[in-house]
Amino acid sequence: MQFNSQTLLFGGTTPASALADAGMTVLRVAAGLMMAFGHGLDKLPPSAGFVGFVESLGFSSPLFFAWLAGLAEAVGGLLLAAGLLTRASAAAILGAMMVAAFIAHGGDPIFAAGGSSKELSLLYGAVMVAFLFAGAGRYSVDSVFRR
């Protein structure tokens, strides 16, 4: 693929261009690592406080769902960063983010000064939808298994 000003500004001739794959790789690794280290690993094993919080949301098996949330965010984030089982990881994280946005922060405003937890959950959710549609891309462990 040739890189010229048109390619740089408007992308390649196909959606699977090298620049698009590089950009998706940066997004996948950043989102996965931020999810795992910023949100997921702190939830494993679930603390009594987190289990109590999950119970306050109305979940009938709070310990199970606390583990599920922690694993989705920690393990899912690490798998996403590696590009391994990307669509499954994105689906698990998306589920956790929708619970966070619409149940845990359901009454919060989307936009607040300095950001909000609902806004962050929706942003992570949107990124996960992109990976559900696009997959991991060429620079991933998944691509090794595709070959």
C-alpha positions as CSV (number, residue, x, y, z in Angstrom):
1,M,0.0,0.0,0.0
2,Q,1.3,3.4,-0.9
3,F,1.1,6.2,1.6
4,N,0.5,9.6,0.1
5,S,-1.4,12.7,1.4
6,Q,-4.7,11.4,0.2
7,T,-4.2,8.0,2.0
8,L,-3.0,9.8,5.1
9,L,-6.0,12.2,5.2
10,F,-8.8,10.0,3.9
11,G,-7.6,6.4,4.6
12,G,-6.8,3.6,2.2
13,T,-8.9,2.2,-0.6
14,T,-10.3,-0.5,1.7
15,P,-11.5,-0.5,5.3
16,A,-8.8,-3.0,6.1
17,S,-5.9,-0.6,5.3
18,A,-2.7,-0.7,7.3
19,L,-3.4,2.7,8.8
20,A,-6.9,1.7,9.9
21,D,-5.5,-1.5,11.5
22,A,-2.8,0.4,13.2
23,G,-5.3,2.9,14.6
24,M,-7.7,0.1,15.8
25,T,-4.7,-1.6,17.4
26,V,-3.8,1.5,19.4
27,L,-7.5,1.9,20.5
28,R,-7.8,-1.8,21.3
29,V,-4.7,-2.0,23.4
30,A,-5.4,1.3,25.2
31,A,-9.0,0.5,26.0
32,G,-8.2,-3.0,27.1
33,L,-5.4,-2.0,29.4
34,M,-7.3,0.9,30.9
35,M,-10.3,-1.3,31.5
36,A,-8.2,-4.1,33.1
37,F,-5.9,-1.9,35.2
38,G,-8.2,1.0,35.9
39,H,-11.4,-0.8,36.6
40,G,-11.2,-4.6,36.6
41,L,-8.2,-5.8,38.7
42,D,-9.4,-3.8,41.7
43,K,-12.6,-5.9,41.7
44,L,-10.8,-9.2,41.9
45,P,-11.5,-10.9,44.2
46,P,-14.7,-8.9,44.9
47,S,-14.5,-7.0,48.2
48,A,-17.4,-7.2,50.7
49,G,-18.1,-3.6,49.8
50,F,-18.4,-4.3,46.0
51,V,-20.6,-7.4,46.7
52,G,-22.8,-5.2,48.8
53,F,-23.0,-2.6,46.1
54,V,-24.0,-5.2,43.5
55,E,-26.6,-6.5,46.0
56,S,-28.0,-2.9,46.3
57,L,-28.5,-2.8,42.6
58,G,-31.0,-5.6,43.0
59,F,-29.0,-8.6,41.7
60,S,-30.2,-11.8,43.4
61,S,-26.8,-13.5,43.4
62,P,-24.5,-10.5,44.2
63,L,-21.3,-12.5,44.7
64,F,-21.7,-14.3,41.4
65,F,-22.4,-11.0,39.6
66,A,-19.6,-9.2,41.4
67,W,-17.2,-11.9,40.1
68,L,-18.8,-11.7,36.6
69,A,-18.2,-7.9,36.5
70,G,-14.7,-8.2,37.8
71,L,-13.7,-10.9,35.3
72,A,-15.4,-9.2,32.4
73,E,-13.4,-6.0,33.1
74,A,-10.1,-7.5,34.2
75,V,-9.7,-10.7,32.0
76,G,-11.8,-9.2,29.2
77,G,-9.6,-6.1,29.2
78,L,-6.4,-8.1,29.1
79,L,-7.8,-10.3,26.3
80,L,-8.9,-7.3,24.4
81,A,-5.5,-5.7,24.7
82,A,-3.9,-8.8,23.3
83,G,-6.5,-9.2,20.6
84,L,-7.4,-12.7,21.7
85,L,-11.1,-13.7,21.6
86,T,-11.7,-10.0,20.9
87,R,-15.4,-10.2,20.0
88,A,-16.2,-12.3,23.1
89,S,-14.1,-10.0,25.3
90,A,-15.8,-6.9,23.8
91,A,-19.2,-8.5,24.4
92,A,-18.5,-9.2,28.1
93,I,-17.1,-5.7,28.7
94,L,-20.1,-4.2,26.8
95,G,-22.5,-6.1,29.1
96,A,-20.7,-4.8,32.2
97,M,-20.7,-1.2,30.9
98,M,-24.4,-1.3,30.1
99,V,-25.1,-2.4,33.7
100,A,-22.8,0.3,34.9
101,A,-24.4,3.0,32.7
102,F,-28.1,2.1,33.0
103,I,-28.3,0.4,36.4
104,A,-25.5,1.5,38.7
105,H,-25.4,5.1,37.3
106,G,-28.9,5.1,35.8
107,G,-30.0,8.2,37.7
108,D,-26.8,10.1,37.0
109,P,-26.5,12.7,34.3
110,I,-24.6,11.7,31.2
111,F,-22.6,14.9,31.1
112,A,-21.3,16.5,34.2
113,A,-18.5,18.9,34.9
114,G,-15.3,16.9,34.9
115,G,-17.0,13.9,33.3
116,S,-19.3,11.3,34.8
117,S,-19.3,7.6,35.5
118,K,-22.3,7.2,33.1
119,E,-20.4,9.0,30.4
120,L,-17.3,6.8,30.8
121,S,-19.4,3.6,30.8
122,L,-21.2,4.7,27.6
123,L,-17.9,5.6,26.0
124,Y,-16.3,2.3,26.8
125,G,-19.5,0.6,25.6
126,A,-19.3,2.4,22.2
127,V,-15.7,1.3,21.8
128,M,-16.7,-2.3,22.6
129,V,-19.4,-2.1,19.9
130,A,-16.8,-1.1,17.4
131,F,-14.7,-4.2,18.3
132,L,-17.8,-6.4,18.1
133,F,-18.3,-5.2,14.5
134,A,-14.7,-4.9,13.4
135,G,-12.9,-7.6,15.3
136,A,-9.3,-7.4,16.5
137,G,-7.7,-6.4,13.2
138,R,-4.5,-7.6,11.5
139,Y,-2.2,-6.8,14.5
140,S,-3.6,-9.2,17.0
141,V,-3.4,-12.8,18.4
142,D,-6.8,-13.5,16.7
143,S,-5.2,-12.8,13.3
144,V,-2.6,-15.5,14.0
145,F,-5.4,-18.0,14.4
146,R,-7.2,-16.8,11.3
147,R,-4.2,-17.6,9.1
